[in-house]
């Protein structure tokens, strides 16, 4: 009897801030996670307090990294104020779930 593949893990929940002060630690944590997990990544941002341009840059780099290995990034928990902040700059596409 063939074994079923394990179900995909639930979303990875980020905590704290995604800002210039915390970005290095967040990136290192994500890199460690990616080194031990394959496949697409669902990221829950609902517990993230603040997202600045550095945090958006991290999410874009993460999206490019996953795309290069043939995987996708899916975001949930995106706060409306982040969309308001980045949409006028033309930088909200990833947050809105569009490529």
Gaussian input, Z-matrix of N, CA and C with variables (Angstrom, degrees):
# hf/3-21g

backbone

0 1
 N
 C     1     B1
 C     2     B2     1     A1
 N     3     B3     2     A2     1     D1
 C     4     B4     3     A3     2     D2
 C     5     B5     4     A4     3     D3
 N     6     B6     5     A5     4     D4
 C     7     B7     6     A6     5     D5
 C     8     B8     7     A7     6     D6
 N     9     B9     8     A8     7     D7
 C    10    B10     9     A9     8     D8
 C    11    B11    10    A10     9     D9
 N    12    B12    11    A11    10    D10
 C    13    B13    12    A12    11    D11
 C    14    B14    13    A13    12    D12
 N    15    B15    14    A14    13    D13
 C    16    B16    15    A15    14    D14
 C    17    B17    16    A16    15    D15
 N    18    B18    17    A17    16    D16
 C    19    B19    18    A18    17    D17
 C    20    B20    19    A19    18    D18
 N    21    B21    20    A20    19    D19
 C    22    B22    21    A21    20    D20
 C    23    B23    22    A22    21    D21
 N    24    B24    23    A23    22    D22
 C    25    B25    24    A24    23    D23
 C    26    B26    25    A25    24    D24
 N    27    B27    26    A26    25    D25
 C    28    B28    27    A27    26    D26
 C    29    B29    28    A28    27    D27
 N    30    B30    29    A29    28    D28
 C    31    B31    30    A30    29    D29
 C    32    B32    31    A31    30    D30
 N    33    B33    32    A32    31    D31
 C    34    B34    33    A33    32    D32
 C    35    B35    34    A34    33    D33
 N    36    B36    35    A35    34    D34
 C    37    B37    36    A36    35    D35
 C    38    B38    37    A37    36    D36
 N    39    B39    38    A38    37    D37
 C    40    B40    39    A39    38    D38
 C    41    B41    40    A40    39    D39
 N    42    B42    41    A41    40    D40
 C    43    B43    42    A42    41    D41
 C    44    B44    43    A43    42    D42
 N    45    B45    44    A44    43    D43
 C    46    B46    45    A45    44    D44
 C    47    B47    46    A46    45    D45
 N    48    B48    47    A47    46    D46
 C    49    B49    48    A48    47    D47
 C    50    B50    49    A49    48    D48
 N    51    B51    50    A50    49    D49
 C    52    B52    51    A51    50    D50
 C    53    B53    52    A52    51    D51
 N    54    B54    53    A53    52    D52
 C    55    B55    54    A54    53    D53
 C    56    B56    55    A55    54    D54
 N    57    B57    56    A56    55    D55
 C    58    B58    57    A57    56    D56
 C    59    B59    58    A58    57    D57
 N    60    B60    59    A59    58    D58
 C    61    B61    60    A60    59    D59
 C    62    B62    61    A61    60    D60
 N    63    B63    62    A62    61    D61
 C    64    B64    63    A63    62    D62
 C    65    B65    64    A64    63    D63
 N    66    B66    65    A65    64    D64
 C    67    B67    66    A66    65    D65
 C    68    B68    67    A67    66    D66
 N    69    B69    68    A68    67    D67
 C    70    B70    69    A69    68    D68
 C    71    B71    70    A70    69    D69
 N    72    B72    71    A71    70    D70
 C    73    B73    72    A72    71    D71
 C    74    B74    73    A73    72    D72
 N    75    B75    74    A74    73    D73
 C    76    B76    75    A75    74    D74
 C    77    B77    76    A76    75    D75
 N    78    B78    77    A77    76    D76
 C    79    B79    78    A78    77    D77
 C    80    B80    79    A79    78    D78
 N    81    B81    80    A80    79    D79
 C    82    B82    81    A81    80    D80
 C    83    B83    82    A82    81    D81
 N    84    B84    83    A83    82    D82
 C    85    B85    84    A84    83    D83
 C    86    B86    85    A85    84    D84
 N    87    B87    86    A86    85    D85
 C    88    B88    87    A87    86    D86
 C    89    B89    88    A88    87    D87
 N    90    B90    89    A89    88    D88
 C    91    B91    90    A90    89    D89
 C    92    B92    91    A91    90    D90
 N    93    B93    92    A92    91    D91
 C    94    B94    93    A93    92    D92
 C    95    B95    94    A94    93    D93
 N    96    B96    95    A95    94    D94
 C    97    B97    96    A96    95    D95
 C    98    B98    97    A97    96    D96
 N    99    B99    98    A98    97    D97
 C   100   B100    99    A99    98    D98
 C   101   B101   100   A100    99    D99
 N   102   B102   101   A101   100   D100
 C   103   B103   102   A102   101   D101
 C   104   B104   103   A103   102   D102
 N   105   B105   104   A104   103   D103
 C   106   B106   105   A105   104   D104
 C   107   B107   106   A106   105   D105
 N   108   B108   107   A107   106   D106
 C   109   B109   108   A108   107   D107
 C   110   B110   109   A109   108   D108
 N   111   B111   110   A110   109   D109
 C   112   B112   111   A111   110   D110
 C   113   B113   112   A112   111   D111
 N   114   B114   113   A113   112   D112
 C   115   B115   114   A114   113   D113
 C   116   B116   115   A115   114   D114
 N   117   B117   116   A116   115   D115
 C   118   B118   117   A117   116   D116
 C   119   B119   118   A118   117   D117
 N   120   B120   119   A119   118   D118
 C   121   B121   120   A120   119   D119
 C   122   B122   121   A121   120   D120
 N   123   B123   122   A122   121   D121
 C   124   B124   123   A123   122   D122
 C   125   B125   124   A124   123   D123
 N   126   B126   125   A125   124   D124
 C   127   B127   126   A126   125   D125
 C   128   B128   127   A127   126   D126
 N   129   B129   128   A128   127   D127
 C   130   B130   129   A129   128   D128
 C   131   B131   130   A130   129   D129
 N   132   B132   131   A131   130   D130
 C   133   B133   132   A132   131   D131
 C   134   B134   133   A133   132   D132
 N   135   B135   134   A134   133   D133
 C   136   B136   135   A135   134   D134
 C   137   B137   136   A136   135   D135
 N   138   B138   137   A137   136   D136
 C   139   B139   138   A138   137   D137
 C   140   B140   139   A139   138   D138
 N   141   B141   140   A140   139   D139
 C   142   B142   141   A141   140   D140
 C   143   B143   142   A142   141   D141
 N   144   B144   143   A143   142   D142
 C   145   B145   144   A144   143   D143
 C   146   B146   145   A145   144   D144
 N   147   B147   146   A146   145   D145
 C   148   B148   147   A147   146   D146
 C   149   B149   148   A148   147   D147
 N   150   B150   149   A149   148   D148
 C   151   B151   150   A150   149   D149
 C   152   B152   151   A151   150   D150
 N   153   B153   152   A152   151   D151
 C   154   B154   153   A153   152   D152
 C   155   B155   154   A154   153   D153
 N   156   B156   155   A155   154   D154
 C   157   B157   156   A156   155   D155
 C   158   B158   157   A157   156   D156
 N   159   B159   158   A158   157   D157
 C   160   B160   159   A159   158   D158
 C   161   B161   160   A160   159   D159
 N   162   B162   161   A161   160   D160
 C   163   B163   162   A162   161   D161
 C   164   B164   163   A163   162   D162
 N   165   B165   164   A164   163   D163
 C   166   B166   165   A165   164   D164
 C   167   B167   166   A166   165   D165
 N   168   B168   167   A167   166   D166
 C   169   B169   168   A168   167   D167
 C   170   B170   169   A169   168   D168
 N   171   B171   170   A170   169   D169
 C   172   B172   171   A171   170   D170
 C   173   B173   172   A172   171   D171
 N   174   B174   173   A173   172   D172
 C   175   B175   174   A174   173   D173
 C   176   B176   175   A175   174   D174
 N   177   B177   176   A176   175   D175
 C   178   B178   177   A177   176   D176
 C   179   B179   178   A178   177   D177
 N   180   B180   179   A179   178   D178
 C   181   B181   180   A180   179   D179
 C   182   B182   181   A181   180   D180
 N   183   B183   182   A182   181   D181
 C   184   B184   183   A183   182   D182
 C   185   B185   184   A184   183   D183
 N   186   B186   185   A185   184   D184
 C   187   B187   186   A186   185   D185
 C   188   B188   187   A187   186   D186
 N   189   B189   188   A188   187   D187
 C   190   B190   189   A189   188   D188
 C   191   B191   190   A190   189   D189
 N   192   B192   191   A191   190   D190
 C   193   B193   192   A192   191   D191
 C   194   B194   193   A193   192   D192
 N   195   B195   194   A194   193   D193
 C   196   B196   195   A195   194   D194
 C   197   B197   196   A196   195   D195
 N   198   B198   197   A197   196   D196
 C   199   B199   198   A198   197   D197
 C   200   B200   199   A199   198   D198
 N   201   B201   200   A200   199   D199
 C   202   B202   201   A201   200   D200
 C   203   B203   202   A202   201   D201
 N   204   B204   203   A203   202   D202
 C   205   B205   204   A204   203   D203
 C   206   B206   205   A205   204   D204
 N   207   B207   206   A206   205   D205
 C   208   B208   207   A207   206   D206
 C   209   B209   208   A208   207   D207
 N   210   B210   209   A209   208   D208
 C   211   B211   210   A210   209   D209
 C   212   B212   211   A211   210   D210
 N   213   B213   212   A212   211   D211
 C   214   B214   213   A213   212   D212
 C   215   B215   214   A214   213   D213
 N   216   B216   215   A215   214   D214
 C   217   B217   216   A216   215   D215
 C   218   B218   217   A217   216   D216
 N   219   B219   218   A218   217   D217
 C   220   B220   219   A219   218   D218
 C   221   B221   220   A220   219   D219
 N   222   B222   221   A221   220   D220
 C   223   B223   222   A222   221   D221
 C   224   B224   223   A223   222   D222
 N   225   B225   224   A224   223   D223
 C   226   B226   225   A225   224   D224
 C   227   B227   226   A226   225   D225
 N   228   B228   227   A227   226   D226
 C   229   B229   228   A228   227   D227
 C   230   B230   229   A229   228   D228
 N   231   B231   230   A230   229   D229
 C   232   B232   231   A231   230   D230
 C   233   B233   232   A232   231   D231
 N   234   B234   233   A233   232   D232
 C   235   B235   234   A234   233   D233
 C   236   B236   235   A235   234   D234
 N   237   B237   236   A236   235   D235
 C   238   B238   237   A237   236   D236
 C   239   B239   238   A238   237   D237
 N   240   B240   239   A239   238   D238
 C   241   B241   240   A240   239   D239
 C   242   B242   241   A241   240   D240
 N   243   B243   242   A242   241   D241
 C   244   B244   243   A243   242   D242
 C   245   B245   244   A244   243   D243
 N   246   B246   245   A245   244   D244
 C   247   B247   246   A246   245   D245
 C   248   B248   247   A247   246   D246
 N   249   B249   248   A248   247   D247
 C   250   B250   249   A249   248   D248
 C   251   B251   250   A250   249   D249
 N   252   B252   251   A251   250   D250
 C   253   B253   252   A252   251   D251
 C   254   B254   253   A253   252   D252
 N   255   B255   254   A254   253   D253
 C   256   B256   255   A255   254   D254
 C   257   B257   256   A256   255   D255
 N   258   B258   257   A257   256   D256
 C   259   B259   258   A258   257   D257
 C   260   B260   259   A259   258   D258
 N   261   B261   260   A260   259   D259
 C   262   B262   261   A261   260   D260
 C   263   B263   262   A262   261   D261
 N   264   B264   263   A263   262   D262
 C   265   B265   264   A264   263   D263
 C   266   B266   265   A265   264   D264
 N   267   B267   266   A266   265   D265
 C   268   B268   267   A267   266   D266
 C   269   B269   268   A268   267   D267
 N   270   B270   269   A269   268   D268
 C   271   B271   270   A270   269   D269
 C   272   B272   271   A271   270   D270
 N   273   B273   272   A272   271   D271
 C   274   B274   273   A273   272   D272
 C   275   B275   274   A274   273   D273
 N   276   B276   275   A275   274   D274
 C   277   B277   276   A276   275   D275
 C   278   B278   277   A277   276   D276
 N   279   B279   278   A278   277   D277
 C   280   B280   279   A279   278   D278
 C   281   B281   280   A280   279   D279
 N   282   B282   281   A281   280   D280
 C   283   B283   282   A282   281   D281
 C   284   B284   283   A283   282   D282
 N   285   B285   284   A284   283   D283
 C   286   B286   285   A285   284   D284
 C   287   B287   286   A286   285   D285
 N   288   B288   287   A287   286   D286
 C   289   B289   288   A288   287   D287
 C   290   B290   289   A289   288   D288
 N   291   B291   290   A290   289   D289
 C   292   B292   291   A291   290   D290
 C   293   B293   292   A292   291   D291
 N   294   B294   293   A293   292   D292
 C   295   B295   294   A294   293   D293
 C   296   B296   295   A295   294   D294

   B1=1.4561
   B2=1.5325
   B3=1.3185
   B4=1.4621
   B5=1.5184
   B6=1.3110
   B7=1.4606
   B8=1.5151
   B9=1.3137
   B10=1.4675
   B11=1.5209
   B12=1.3312
   B13=1.4693
   B14=1.5192
   B15=1.3301
   B16=1.4608
   B17=1.5158
   B18=1.3273
   B19=1.4656
   B20=1.5191
   B21=1.3223
   B22=1.4597
   B23=1.5233
   B24=1.3323
   B25=1.4607
   B26=1.5233
   B27=1.3202
   B28=1.4682
   B29=1.5096
   B30=1.3074
   B31=1.4701
   B32=1.5234
   B33=1.2982
   B34=1.4596
   B35=1.5231
   B36=1.3086
   B37=1.4708
   B38=1.5241
   B39=1.3108
   B40=1.4622
   B41=1.5190
   B42=1.3144
   B43=1.4666
   B44=1.5262
   B45=1.2993
   B46=1.4655
   B47=1.5101
   B48=1.3161
   B49=1.4540
   B50=1.5216
   B51=1.2972
   B52=1.4629
   B53=1.5261
   B54=1.3184
   B55=1.4599
   B56=1.5191
   B57=1.3074
   B58=1.4545
   B59=1.5378
   B60=1.3143
   B61=1.4539
   B62=1.5274
   B63=1.3026
   B64=1.4692
   B65=1.5190
   B66=1.3104
   B67=1.4475
   B68=1.5257
   B69=1.3159
   B70=1.4700
   B71=1.5266
   B72=1.3173
   B73=1.4654
   B74=1.5295
   B75=1.3332
   B76=1.4665
   B77=1.5336
   B78=1.3296
   B79=1.4693
   B80=1.5251
   B81=1.3218
   B82=1.4686
   B83=1.5272
   B84=1.3235
   B85=1.4552
   B86=1.5179
   B87=1.3213
   B88=1.4631
   B89=1.5212
   B90=1.3234
   B91=1.4650
   B92=1.5315
   B93=1.3178
   B94=1.4651
   B95=1.5245
   B96=1.3236
   B97=1.4637
   B98=1.5303
   B99=1.3179
   B100=1.4595
   B101=1.5242
   B102=1.3258
   B103=1.4592
   B104=1.5283
   B105=1.3209
   B106=1.4594
   B107=1.5287
   B108=1.3303
   B109=1.4669
   B110=1.5222
   B111=1.3140
   B112=1.4573
   B113=1.5101
   B114=1.3122
   B115=1.4491
   B116=1.5103
   B117=1.3282
   B118=1.4694
   B119=1.5238
   B120=1.2996
   B121=1.4622
   B122=1.5238
   B123=1.3208
   B124=1.4607
   B125=1.5222
   B126=1.3010
   B127=1.4574
   B128=1.5198
   B129=1.3283
   B130=1.4622
   B131=1.5235
   B132=1.3219
   B133=1.4651
   B134=1.5236
   B135=1.3300
   B136=1.4705
   B137=1.5297
   B138=1.3390
   B139=1.4675
   B140=1.5194
   B141=1.3280
   B142=1.4666
   B143=1.5253
   B144=1.3302
   B145=1.4616
   B146=1.5196
   B147=1.3411
   B148=1.4566
   B149=1.5157
   B150=1.3055
   B151=1.4567
   B152=1.5254
   B153=1.3286
   B154=1.4632
   B155=1.5269
   B156=1.3021
   B157=1.4510
   B158=1.5355
   B159=1.3259
   B160=1.4659
   B161=1.5238
   B162=1.3238
   B163=1.4615
   B164=1.5128
   B165=1.3172
   B166=1.4578
   B167=1.5269
   B168=1.3262
   B169=1.4585
   B170=1.5269
   B171=1.3330
   B172=1.4661
   B173=1.5283
   B174=1.3293
   B175=1.4657
   B176=1.5294
   B177=1.3243
   B178=1.4616
   B179=1.5267
   B180=1.3329
   B181=1.4642
   B182=1.5256
   B183=1.3137
   B184=1.4633
   B185=1.5281
   B186=1.3219
   B187=1.4580
   B188=1.5260
   B189=1.3285
   B190=1.4740
   B191=1.5201
   B192=1.3355
   B193=1.4648
   B194=1.5267
   B195=1.3227
   B196=1.4623
   B197=1.5228
   B198=1.3213
   B199=1.4618
   B200=1.5289
   B201=1.3361
   B202=1.4633
   B203=1.5231
   B204=1.3196
   B205=1.4683
   B206=1.5364
   B207=1.3362
   B208=1.4508
   B209=1.5151
   B210=1.3190
   B211=1.4634
   B212=1.5169
   B213=1.3105
   B214=1.4715
   B215=1.5226
   B216=1.3230
   B217=1.4586
   B218=1.5167
   B219=1.3290
   B220=1.4666
   B221=1.5241
   B222=1.3173
   B223=1.4612
   B224=1.5212
   B225=1.3194
   B226=1.4638
   B227=1.5260
   B228=1.3174
   B229=1.4558
   B230=1.5131
   B231=1.3243
   B232=1.4624
   B233=1.5287
   B234=1.3171
   B235=1.4704
   B236=1.5310
   B237=1.3304
   B238=1.4737
   B239=1.5277
   B240=1.3265
   B241=1.4722
   B242=1.5283
   B243=1.3276
   B244=1.4627
   B245=1.5236
   B246=1.3200
   B247=1.4654
   B248=1.5215
   B249=1.3377
   B250=1.4702
   B251=1.5278
   B252=1.3245
   B253=1.4645
   B254=1.5266
   B255=1.3321
   B256=1.4622
   B257=1.5208
   B258=1.3103
   B259=1.4672
   B260=1.5292
   B261=1.3413
   B262=1.4796
   B263=1.5317
   B264=1.3429
   B265=1.4624
   B266=1.5266
   B267=1.3368
   B268=1.4548
   B269=1.5159
   B270=1.3311
   B271=1.4612
   B272=1.5303
   B273=1.3102
   B274=1.4642
   B275=1.5192
   B276=1.3216
   B277=1.4674
   B278=1.5236
   B279=1.3245
   B280=1.4571
   B281=1.5310
   B282=1.3275
   B283=1.4675
   B284=1.5204
   B285=1.3258
   B286=1.4614
   B287=1.5189
   B288=1.3330
   B289=1.4604
   B290=1.5078
   B291=1.3121
   B292=1.4607
   B293=1.5296
   B294=1.3212
   B295=1.4858
   B296=1.5101
   A1=109.17
   A2=115.85
   A3=121.00
   A4=110.31
   A5=113.73
   A6=119.01
   A7=110.44
   A8=114.57
   A9=119.65
   A10=108.42
   A11=116.67
   A12=117.31
   A13=108.80
   A14=116.36
   A15=118.41
   A16=110.26
   A17=117.26
   A18=118.78
   A19=109.72
   A20=116.80
   A21=118.29
   A22=109.71
   A23=116.02
   A24=117.99
   A25=110.84
   A26=115.62
   A27=120.11
   A28=109.57
   A29=116.51
   A30=119.31
   A31=112.29
   A32=115.57
   A33=122.05
   A34=106.77
   A35=117.16
   A36=121.66
   A37=110.01
   A38=116.12
   A39=120.75
   A40=108.63
   A41=116.11
   A42=122.86
   A43=109.03
   A44=116.54
   A45=121.15
   A46=111.91
   A47=115.35
   A48=121.92
   A49=111.00
   A50=116.28
   A51=123.33
   A52=105.29
   A53=114.63
   A54=120.27
   A55=109.89
   A56=116.12
   A57=122.00
   A58=112.56
   A59=117.69
   A60=121.17
   A61=113.02
   A62=117.88
   A63=122.02
   A64=113.65
   A65=117.62
   A66=120.94
   A67=113.32
   A68=118.20
   A69=120.33
   A70=110.71
   A71=117.51
   A72=120.84
   A73=111.16
   A74=116.69
   A75=119.95
   A76=110.33
   A77=117.00
   A78=120.80
   A79=110.68
   A80=116.85
   A81=119.93
   A82=111.06
   A83=117.05
   A84=120.32
   A85=112.16
   A86=116.81
   A87=120.73
   A88=111.56
   A89=117.22
   A90=120.19
   A91=110.66
   A92=117.68
   A93=121.03
   A94=110.46
   A95=116.73
   A96=120.69
   A97=110.35
   A98=117.26
   A99=120.97
   A100=112.37
   A101=116.65
   A102=119.85
   A103=111.79
   A104=117.13
   A105=119.87
   A106=113.41
   A107=117.89
   A108=121.83
   A109=110.11
   A110=115.47
   A111=121.01
   A112=109.22
   A113=115.55
   A114=120.46
   A115=112.10
   A116=115.35
   A117=119.67
   A118=111.54
   A119=114.88
   A120=120.66
   A121=109.72
   A122=115.74
   A123=121.87
   A124=106.56
   A125=116.64
   A126=122.50
   A127=109.11
   A128=116.11
   A129=122.57
   A130=108.59
   A131=116.33
   A132=121.94
   A133=112.92
   A134=117.68
   A135=119.93
   A136=113.30
   A137=118.49
   A138=120.93
   A139=112.82
   A140=116.95
   A141=120.58
   A142=107.58
   A143=115.90
   A144=121.08
   A145=112.52
   A146=116.54
   A147=119.77
   A148=109.36
   A149=115.96
   A150=123.17
   A151=107.17
   A152=115.71
   A153=118.74
   A154=108.71
   A155=117.32
   A156=121.50
   A157=111.71
   A158=117.42
   A159=120.55
   A160=111.03
   A161=116.37
   A162=120.79
   A163=111.70
   A164=116.86
   A165=120.73
   A166=110.03
   A167=116.28
   A168=120.67
   A169=110.45
   A170=117.88
   A171=121.55
   A172=110.22
   A173=117.28
   A174=120.57
   A175=111.08
   A176=117.34
   A177=120.81
   A178=111.14
   A179=117.88
   A180=121.39
   A181=110.42
   A182=116.59
   A183=121.52
   A184=109.99
   A185=116.84
   A186=121.31
   A187=110.48
   A188=117.57
   A189=121.29
   A190=111.09
   A191=117.20
   A192=122.02
   A193=110.35
   A194=116.21
   A195=120.40
   A196=110.81
   A197=116.89
   A198=120.92
   A199=110.84
   A200=116.96
   A201=121.32
   A202=112.18
   A203=117.18
   A204=118.89
   A205=111.83
   A206=115.86
   A207=120.76
   A208=114.98
   A209=117.04
   A210=121.87
   A211=111.00
   A212=115.64
   A213=121.86
   A214=110.53
   A215=115.25
   A216=123.32
   A217=108.11
   A218=116.19
   A219=121.67
   A220=107.51
   A221=116.34
   A222=121.67
   A223=110.31
   A224=115.34
   A225=121.18
   A226=107.32
   A227=116.35
   A228=120.65
   A229=114.17
   A230=117.04
   A231=121.48
   A232=108.74
   A233=115.86
   A234=120.72
   A235=111.19
   A236=116.96
   A237=120.18
   A238=113.55
   A239=117.01
   A240=118.52
   A241=112.18
   A242=117.69
   A243=119.86
   A244=110.08
   A245=116.31
   A246=119.69
   A247=110.23
   A248=116.22
   A249=120.64
   A250=111.48
   A251=115.98
   A252=121.30
   A253=111.63
   A254=117.06
   A255=120.29
   A256=114.89
   A257=118.67
   A258=121.06
   A259=111.84
   A260=120.27
   A261=119.22
   A262=113.14
   A263=116.11
   A264=120.60
   A265=111.93
   A266=116.42
   A267=120.86
   A268=112.91
   A269=116.98
   A270=121.29
   A271=113.79
   A272=118.12
   A273=120.09
   A274=114.18
   A275=118.75
   A276=120.28
   A277=112.88
   A278=117.96
   A279=120.78
   A280=110.58
   A281=116.75
   A282=120.60
   A283=111.92
   A284=116.08
   A285=120.59
   A286=112.90
   A287=116.12
   A288=120.17
   A289=114.44
   A290=117.06
   A291=120.41
   A292=108.68
   A293=116.67
   A294=119.77
   A295=112.85
   D1=130.51
   D2=-178.75
   D3=-74.47
   D4=141.10
   D5=177.29
   D6=-80.86
   D7=142.56
   D8=174.54
   D9=-78.04
   D10=142.93
   D11=174.27
   D12=-67.40
   D13=150.33
   D14=179.28
   D15=-64.09
   D16=150.38
   D17=178.16
   D18=-65.84
   D19=151.13
   D20=178.20
   D21=-63.16
   D22=145.90
   D23=179.21
   D24=-64.75
   D25=155.86
   D26=176.11
   D27=-68.15
   D28=176.94
   D29=-179.59
   D30=-59.71
   D31=142.55
   D32=173.34
   D33=-82.03
   D34=120.77
   D35=-177.43
   D36=-92.34
   D37=120.86
   D38=173.14
   D39=-87.82
   D40=147.82
   D41=-179.26
   D42=-123.70
   D43=158.38
   D44=174.73
   D45=83.19
   D46=-143.96
   D47=-176.99
   D48=-109.21
   D49=152.57
   D50=167.85
   D51=-115.98
   D52=74.91
   D53=-178.50
   D54=-134.02
   D55=177.61
   D56=-174.80
   D57=-56.84
   D58=-27.60
   D59=-177.27
   D60=-81.26
   D61=-23.82
   D62=-173.99
   D63=-117.43
   D64=-2.60
   D65=-169.50
   D66=-63.05
   D67=-38.65
   D68=-177.87
   D69=-62.92
   D70=-45.87
   D71=179.73
   D72=-64.99
   D73=-39.52
   D74=178.31
   D75=-64.29
   D76=-43.14
   D77=-179.81
   D78=-63.35
   D79=-43.60
   D80=179.44
   D81=-62.11
   D82=-40.30
   D83=177.29
   D84=-64.04
   D85=-41.39
   D86=178.32
   D87=-67.65
   D88=-38.85
   D89=177.63
   D90=-62.65
   D91=-41.96
   D92=177.94
   D93=-63.00
   D94=-41.25
   D95=178.54
   D96=-63.30
   D97=-46.53
   D98=-178.11
   D99=-64.83
   D100=-30.90
   D101=179.46
   D102=-65.79
   D103=-25.05
   D104=-177.08
   D105=-110.78
   D106=3.78
   D107=-179.89
   D108=-134.24
   D109=137.68
   D110=176.24
   D111=-111.44
   D112=164.05
   D113=177.02
   D114=95.12
   D115=-176.03
   D116=-179.26
   D117=-65.28
   D118=160.62
   D119=-179.53
   D120=-122.84
   D121=123.01
   D122=172.04
   D123=-99.98
   D124=124.08
   D125=-175.48
   D126=-118.28
   D127=123.11
   D128=179.09
   D129=-97.48
   D130=116.76
   D131=-177.82
   D132=-100.95
   D133=8.48
   D134=-173.55
   D135=-64.35
   D136=-23.11
   D137=178.28
   D138=-97.13
   D139=5.18
   D140=176.95
   D141=-81.48
   D142=127.17
   D143=-176.59
   D144=-77.91
   D145=-45.19
   D146=-175.41
   D147=-138.92
   D148=144.86
   D149=176.59
   D150=-132.00
   D151=116.00
   D152=175.99
   D153=-110.53
   D154=-171.30
   D155=-177.13
   D156=-61.18
   D157=-34.31
   D158=176.52
   D159=-63.05
   D160=-41.00
   D161=178.46
   D162=-66.99
   D163=-39.58
   D164=176.63
   D165=-63.75
   D166=-40.04
   D167=177.54
   D168=-62.10
   D169=-39.64
   D170=176.18
   D171=-60.53
   D172=-45.44
   D173=-179.39
   D174=-64.07
   D175=-38.69
   D176=177.51
   D177=-66.88
   D178=-40.54
   D179=176.96
   D180=-64.59
   D181=-40.09
   D182=177.62
   D183=-63.22
   D184=-42.58
   D185=178.33
   D186=-61.77
   D187=-44.09
   D188=178.32
   D189=-63.89
   D190=-41.55
   D191=179.38
   D192=-60.48
   D193=-47.34
   D194=179.92
   D195=-65.78
   D196=-41.59
   D197=179.86
   D198=-61.09
   D199=-38.36
   D200=-179.70
   D201=-63.86
   D202=-27.64
   D203=178.03
   D204=-100.16
   D205=10.96
   D206=175.04
   D207=84.55
   D208=18.80
   D209=-179.28
   D210=-114.89
   D211=169.89
   D212=-177.41
   D213=-120.06
   D214=155.18
   D215=173.28
   D216=-110.30
   D217=129.66
   D218=175.56
   D219=-121.17
   D220=127.87
   D221=-179.30
   D222=-106.70
   D223=140.99
   D224=171.28
   D225=-134.08
   D226=164.56
   D227=179.03
   D228=75.37
   D229=22.16
   D230=179.28
   D231=-72.71
   D232=129.02
   D233=-177.23
   D234=-84.64
   D235=140.99
   D236=-179.43
   D237=-56.17
   D238=-35.06
   D239=-179.24
   D240=-65.70
   D241=-27.60
   D242=175.96
   D243=-69.02
   D244=-40.58
   D245=176.96
   D246=-62.80
   D247=-42.42
   D248=178.21
   D249=-62.25
   D250=-34.96
   D251=-178.19
   D252=-72.31
   D253=-41.77
   D254=-171.33
   D255=-100.53
   D256=-19.07
   D257=-179.06
   D258=-61.91
   D259=-44.60
   D260=-179.73
   D261=-61.70
   D262=-21.61
   D263=179.13
   D264=-90.31
   D265=-2.94
   D266=-176.99
   D267=74.67
   D268=23.99
   D269=-174.23
   D270=-114.43
   D271=16.35
   D272=-174.69
   D273=-99.09
   D274=1.64
   D275=-174.81
   D276=-56.98
   D277=-46.61
   D278=179.90
   D279=-62.34
   D280=-41.98
   D281=179.82
   D282=-65.41
   D283=-29.38
   D284=179.80
   D285=-83.80
   D286=-2.00
   D287=178.70
   D288=84.98
   D289=15.08
   D290=177.55
   D291=-106.37
   D292=146.53
   D293=-179.36
   D294=-67.09

